[in-house]
Amino acid sequence: MRKTSAALASFSLALVALTGCTATLSFDGAACDRASSTSGIDDIATISGDIGTEPDVEVFTPIGAESSSFSDVVVGDGPALTSATQSAVIEFSLFSGKTGEPIAGTAYDEEQQQLVSIGYWAQRVPAFGEALECATGGSRVLSVVTPEDFGAQNLTGFGLDEDEPVIAVFDITKAFPSQADGAPQYNDAAGMPTVVRAPDGRPGIIVPLNDPPKDLVVQTLIKGDGEKVAEDDTLLVNYTGVTWADRTVFDSSWDRGAATFDMAQLIPGFTQGLTGQTVGSQVLIVVPPELGYGDQASGAIPAESTLVFVVDILGIDPPAAPQQ
């Protein structure tokens, strides 16, 4: 199969017809119903091979696509992709709907895997985002996109005709949860911040009016049953941080997507608070100044600040995200 160099980066550059394109994705996890959304287009191609390996695809051309559609070739049992910013590893292969010839694709190589999201794909081709919404980890998805939905400039970028549909095969080799998915834990919250959660897991932090604790405080709010975190791991997390004194959010990953943290490069209180925790957990960490930024200001954080973090631990040693 012909490959693009640095496939995701090249794909981003090739898909330039994005002006005016917006994704109309609901991302309502409670309403995920793939069975009623898929179109049963499996008979347009034969697809074989294990998930995560380059598939053997024969497209029965030419494809006449009156509308973009998708179908689940294989349904996995991993987490469902219900958030626009949820992280996943997705391999893909693109084919011409007119000739069946390959157009582009990833390397299907574990060492070259990258983290992407449904939002990443929806920004490039909204129909691809729709095909991936609510799909589960371990799934293989077949998508047919009309030339109109793929975009005239995109067709030109790939050397396709203006009336040429595009066939995509997506392998969701791994889907990371967007929020902690363990068991709620009891904590004595006297004098400590209270955490409330939106339906999507986004935490709200209510800081009490009393003085902050002088020492590091760590409370496991949700206990996951995944791998235990070591002090030299790289983590995939969603987090929100507020200052105790100002009760103001100074940083949060929830709007832009999960963050990758090298534990060895974090402030000491953050590293100490997460070491020994398990994947799938949500942790409240109160960091005194001496384990945070001390007498130095850092961005929106004043000097001598006590910091409050709520961290959802989503995975260990994830692939890197592609540069946008």
N, C-alpha and C positions, 0 to 999 in steps of 0.2 A: 504493500500500500504506500502511496506517496504521502509523505509527512511534511507538515510545516515545521520549520525550525522554531524551537521554543513555542510550541503549538498555541498555548493560550495567549501569549503576548502577541504573536503574529495574527492570531484570530481577532484579537481586539483591534489591531491596526487595520485589518482587512474589512471589518464590519464598520464602515464609516457612515452608513446611511441611518443615523440615529436621530437626527434633528426632527423634532416633532413626534418621535416615537415614545410612548409611555406604556408601561406595563399595567394591565388592568387585573392584577392578581389580588385575590381576597385574603389569602394567607389566614384563613379561619380554620385552625386545626380541628375544631369540633365538627366542621362541615366536610372534612376530607372523605370523599366517596369516589375513589378511582374507578370503581366498576361502572358507575353511571356516566363518567366523563370520557372514558376511553372509547375509541370508535371501531375497534375490531379490524384494524388495517393490517394485521399480521400476514395476510396472504399476498401482500405486495412484494414480499421478500422472504427468502430463507436465511435464517441467522443461526449459526452454531458456534460452539466454543464456550469455555467457562467464563463466568463473570470476572472482569478484571484482566482478561487476556484479549488480545486483538481478535475480534470476531471474524468468522468467515461469512461474508454477506454476499448474497446474489439477489440483485434487484430485478424484478420482472418489468422491464422497461418497454415502452415509455409509460411513465406514471401520469395520469390525468388528475390533477389535484384541484378541485373546485374550492376547497377550503382547507386550512391547516388543521391537522388532527394528530392524535398520538394513540399509542396502545402499549400496554405492559406485556412484553415478551416473557419476562421472568419477574415474579414478585418476591422481593426479599423480606426478611423479618426484622430488619433494623429500624431505627427511628425514622418517622415520617418527616419530610421536609415541609414544615408548616410555617416557617418564618422566612421573610425575604433575606435576612442576614445570616441564616443558619449555615454553619460550615459543613462542607462535604468534600469528598474526593470523587471527582466525576471524570471518567475517561470517555472520549467520544470519537466517532468516525462519521465523516460527512461524505455523501455520494450525490452524484447528479441523478435527478429523477428522469432525465431524458436518455442518458446513455448507461447509467449504472456505474460509471467510473468513479473511483475515489477522488475526493477533492482535498480533504485535510483530515487531521486527526492527531490525537495525543500518542505518546510513545508506548503506552501500556507498560511502563517501567516503574517499579516501586520507587526507585531512586529519583525519578523525575516527576513524581506526583506533586500536585499543588492543591491547596485549599481554595474552593470557590463557593459561591452561594447561588440560590435561585435568582436573587436580585442581579448578580453578575451576568447571568445568562439573559435575564429579562431585559436588561439595559441594552444588550447587543441584538437580540432577536426576541421580541416579546413572546412569540409563539413557542420558543424553546423554554422560556420561563414557565409558561402555562403547562407544557408537557412535563416539567419536573416538579411542579407544585404538588405536594402531598405524596409524591413517590417515596418509597422506603429504601433504606440502605440495603444493598444486596440485590437491587432490582436492575433489570435491563429494559430500557424504554425505546421504542421505535417512534420516530416523529417524521411527519411529512409536512413541509412548509411550502406554501404557494410562492411563486416568484414575487407577487405583490407584497406578501408579508416578509419575505427575506430582504427586499429592498433593491431598487435598481442599481445603486452604487455598490452594494454588496455583491450583486451578481457580477458586475463588471470587475470588481476586485478579485473575484475567484475565476474570472475568465468564462463565465456562464452566459448563456443566451438570455434575453429578456423574458422569455416564456418558459424558462427551465426551473421546475420545482427542485427542492433540495430534500434529501433523505438524511436523517440523523439517527445514529444508534448511540444511546447514552448508557454507560455502565456506572451506577452509583456504588462504587466499591466500598465506601464507608460514609456513613452519615453521623455526624456528631450531634448530640442533643443540644438544644438551644438554652436549656435551663437545667438546674439540678433535678435529678429524678429519683432520689433516694427516699428514705423514711423520715418524716418530721421527728425532731428530738425535743425533749423538754429541757429548758434552761431556766435558772433563777435569774430573771431579768431585772431585778431590783437595782435601780440606778443606772441601768444600761440602756442603750438605744433599742427601740422596737422596730421590727422589720415587718412591713406589710407587702403583699405581692399582688401584682396585677395578674389577670388570667394568663398572660404570656410569660409569666415568671419574673417580670421586671420588678425589682425591689424598690420600695419606698422606705426611707430611713428616718425615723422620728427620734431626734436626740433629746434627752431629758434636760431640764434646766439646772440640774446639780453639776458640781465640778466633775471633770473627767477623772478616771482612775489614773494613778501615777505609774502603774505597771502595765505591761502588755496583757490584754485580755483576749482570749480566743474562745468563741462559742460555736459549736457545730449545730446549725439550725436544721439542716437536712443531712442525713447520713447516707452516703452512697455506698454501693457494694463493689466498686471498681478497684483498680490498682491503687496502691498506696504511693503517695507523693514523696519523692526524695529531694533533698536540698539542692541537688545539681540537675534536676529535671527541667525540661521545657514544657510549659503547660499551655493548654488552650482554655481560656476562661472568659466568662462574662462577669463584669464587676461594676460597682458604683462606689465612688469615694466622696465623703463629705468631711468638712472640718467641724470639729466639736463646737468650737466657739461661735462660728458664723452659721452653723447648720445649713451650709450651702454646698451643693454638689459642685465639686471642682473637676470631676472627670467621670465618664461612664462609657462603657463599650456598647451599651444596648442599642443605640441608634445606628452605629456604624458597623457592628458585627464583632464577633468574639475576638479577643486579643491573644496573641502568643507571647508568653512571658518566659524569659530565661531566669530561673530561680536565683542563679548566681549573681544577677545584675539588679536585683530588687533591693529596696530599702530593707534593713535587717528585720524590722517588725513584720513586714509582709512575708518574707522568707520563713521566719520562725512560725508565723501563724498558719502557713500552708503545709509545712513539712509534717508528714505523718497523716495528713488528711487523705481521703479516698476520692477517686473519680466518681462523680455523681452527687457530691456533697455541696452544700451551701454553707459558707463559713462567715461569721461576723468577727472582724478583727478590729480592736481598738489599739492604735499605735501611739505611744507617748512620744514626745518630740525627740528624745535621745535615740529612739529606734526608728525615727522617721527622717526628717530633714533638719532637725536640730535648730540652730540659730540662723539658718539660711532660708530665705524664701525660695520657693520653687514654683514658677508660673503663677497660678491663682492661689497657691498655698502660702499664707503668711509664715514668717519665721515663728518658731516655738509653737507650732500647731500640733494639737492632738488630732489624729486622723481616724476616721471610721470607714472601714471597707466592708462591703458585702460581696463575697466572691462565690460564683458558681463554677465548680471545677468540671470541665467538659471532657478533657482528654489529656493524655501525656504524649510528648514527642510527636506533635502533629506535623504534617508537611507545611512548607511555607506557602503563603498566599502570593499569587502573581502580582506584579506591579501593574497598577492601573494606568 
